[in-house]
């Protein structure tokens, strides 16, 4: 079972990215669909280190979206 703290972090970064995607140049629907596919593609991860790397990657994407 995955650490509940990591699960909370993943859910929070997903929500933050969704919120930032409202003003995405190609539209919210495009952004939401891509975001959902990206997170769903990593849903199988069980190793905490891999999950932490995914969270770090999501934080990077968040900074990139904020810069738009």
N, C-alpha and C positions, 0 to 999 in steps of 0.2 A: 504494500500500500504506500502511495506517495505521501510524503510529509504534507500535513494540512497547511503549514505556513507557505510552502512552495505553491500549493494549489491556489491559495489566496492571492499570492503574488501574480500568478499567471492570469487569474480572473481579473485582477485590478489593471494589469497592463493591457489586457484585451479591451476592457471598458474604456480606458484612457485613449487607446488608439481609435476605437469607434467614435468617441467624442471628437477627437481631432479630425477625423475623416469627414466630418460634416461639410467642410469647406474645401475638400480635395478638388483640384482642377478638373479631373475627369468625372466628377460626380460621386455622391455618397454611395449609391448602389454599387458602382464599380469598386470603390474602396472596400466596402463592407464584404462583398463577395470574395475579393482577393484575400482580405484579412481572415475571413472564416476558413478559406481553403488552406492558408498558411498554418493556422493554429490546428485545424483538423488533421493536417498532414503530420503533425508532431504529437498527436494525442496518444500514440502508442508508447511514448517514452516512459520508462520506469526508473532509469538511473538518475539519481539526484544531480550529479555533475552535468549530465546532458541537459536536464531541465534548466539548471542555472545558466548554462550557455545559451539556451533558447531565450531565457528572460533577458540576458544581456543583449542579445541580437534584437529583441523587441524594443528594448530601451534605445538602441541605436536608431532603429526605424522611427521611433517616436521623435527623437531629436531632428531627424531628417524631415519629417512631416511638419514639425513646428517651424522649420526654417522656410517652408514654402510660402 
